[in-house]
Amino acid sequence: MTAHRSAPRRAAVLAAAATTAAVLAACGTQDASTGHSGHDGRSAPSASAPASAGSHNAADVSFAQGMIPHHRQAVVMAELAGTRASSPEVKALAAEIEKAQAPEIETLSGWLESWGEPVPPETEGMAEADHSGHGSHGMPGMMGPQEMAELERSSGEAFDTAFLTMMVEHHEGAVAMAEDERENGSYGPATSMADDIIATQNAEIGKMNRLLGRE
């Protein structure tokens, strides 16, 4: 009698289990095709999608491609100060500039590579500028060939004055480029770098103007 009664019960349990499995399978198919929905109802991104996909725009690309040659020239100018400057303050400032900007060049290059965008050649923009101080690629503050040659020929106090004067203009150009990125860029790390450039280089502009006796 007990065995006879348990047969219908087992059949009912098996039927319920089959129904549950079918429902779960359907849900799994829906998640795979449309993305898993979180508690807020929004579809979560696919695990295989790059975290930064679509997170940058044309302003970010322009910022990176412009700031790389801009930084390269600043590093060249800073390296000259190591052997030509006479003021300890100028040498220390130049070392700070090189220390800050050389790693940023690597970071900016990495972004461009990850975005599939060209990295500016090593020589691009190094000495290209018109008389207004704006480079051929729209980079404000870039030094022209004559200015760089003048800096290379200088030494001692003459170098200090030339370096500080040129670097103030160079920094002002970088700040203008960073402000444009902060206003128009969409890639978080790039806008954060722009914030750092604005803060750091404005502070250095103030220091250089004081060394020049302008403040």
Disulfide bonds with the S-S distance in Angstrom:
none
